[in-house]
Amino acid sequence: MRIGALVCLLLALAAGGVWVASGKHLATLTSKPVEVVKTDDFGDEVKEIQWQETFEPGLDLCGPAGGGFLGLGALLLFLDRRKRRAAGGAPARRRVDAA
């Protein structure tokens, strides 16, 4: 269970990294404006805005994914610790006497 928990925690970190690397948007972008310069019939340059298809994940996707993996990893670590303690496999605490 401990390996699964560590994998989940790494996936939560990866979800946060994907969100930061893609621009830290609150909402997922499916298209973004691109400015295009065209020449009209009279030879003047005209700026137009065209929408380009894209996919940049936002916090609305990466947040729940990261939170879910974080919660699952924490739960698996908790259950693993509880299982080891019940089986007597937890290392005994040493008592340190004051000198």
C-alpha positions in Angstrom: 0.0 0.0 0.0 2.9 2.3 0.7 4.1 2.2 -3.0 0.6 3.0 -4.2 0.4 5.9 -1.8 3.7 7.3 -3.0 2.5 6.9 -6.6 -0.7 8.8 -5.8 1.3 11.6 -4.1 3.6 11.9 -7.1 0.6 12.0 -9.4 -0.9 14.8 -7.3 2.4 16.7 -7.6 2.4 16.1 -11.4 -1.2 17.4 -11.7 -0.1 20.6 -10.0 3.0 20.8 -12.2 0.9 20.5 -15.4 -1.4 23.3 -14.2 1.5 25.6 -13.4 3.3 24.7 -16.7 0.2 25.4 -18.8 -0.2 28.9 -17.5 -2.1 28.7 -14.2 -5.6 29.3 -15.7 -8.6 29.0 -13.5 -10.7 27.5 -16.3 -9.6 25.2 -19.1 -9.0 27.0 -22.3 -10.3 25.3 -25.5 -9.5 28.3 -27.8 -7.5 31.4 -27.6 -7.3 34.7 -29.6 -4.5 35.2 -32.1 -3.9 38.6 -33.7 -3.4 38.4 -37.5 -2.3 41.3 -39.7 -3.9 41.3 -43.1 -3.8 43.8 -46.0 -7.1 45.1 -47.2 -8.1 46.1 -50.7 -6.5 49.6 -50.4 -3.1 48.4 -49.1 -3.7 49.2 -45.5 -2.7 46.7 -42.8 -5.6 45.6 -40.7 -5.3 43.7 -37.5 -7.9 40.9 -37.0 -8.4 38.6 -34.1 -8.9 34.9 -35.0 -9.7 32.2 -32.5 -7.2 29.2 -32.6 -8.2 25.8 -31.2 -6.1 24.8 -28.2 -6.2 22.9 -25.0 -4.7 24.3 -21.8 -5.9 22.6 -18.6 -7.1 24.9 -15.9 -7.6 24.6 -12.2 -11.0 23.2 -12.8 -9.4 20.0 -14.1 -6.1 19.8 -12.4 -7.4 20.9 -9.0 -9.8 18.0 -8.4 -7.4 15.5 -10.0 -4.5 16.7 -7.7 -6.8 16.8 -4.7 -8.2 13.3 -5.4 -4.7 11.8 -5.7 -3.5 13.7 -2.6 -6.5 12.4 -0.6 -6.1 8.9 -1.9 -2.4 8.9 -1.1 -2.9 10.2 2.4 -5.7 7.6 3.0 -3.4 4.7 1.7 -0.6 5.9 4.0 -2.9 6.1 7.0 -4.3 2.6 6.3 -0.8 1.2 5.8 0.4 2.6 9.1 -2.7 1.3 10.9 -2.3 -2.1 9.4 1.4 -2.3 10.4 0.6 -1.2 13.9 -2.1 -3.8 14.3 0.2 -6.5 13.1 2.9 -5.4 15.5 5.2 -4.5 12.6 5.7 -0.9 13.6 9.1 -0.2 15.0 9.1 0.0 18.8 9.8 3.4 20.2 13.0 3.7 22.2 12.9 5.3 25.5 15.6 7.8 25.9 16.5 8.5 29.5 17.8 11.9 30.5 21.5 11.7 31.4 
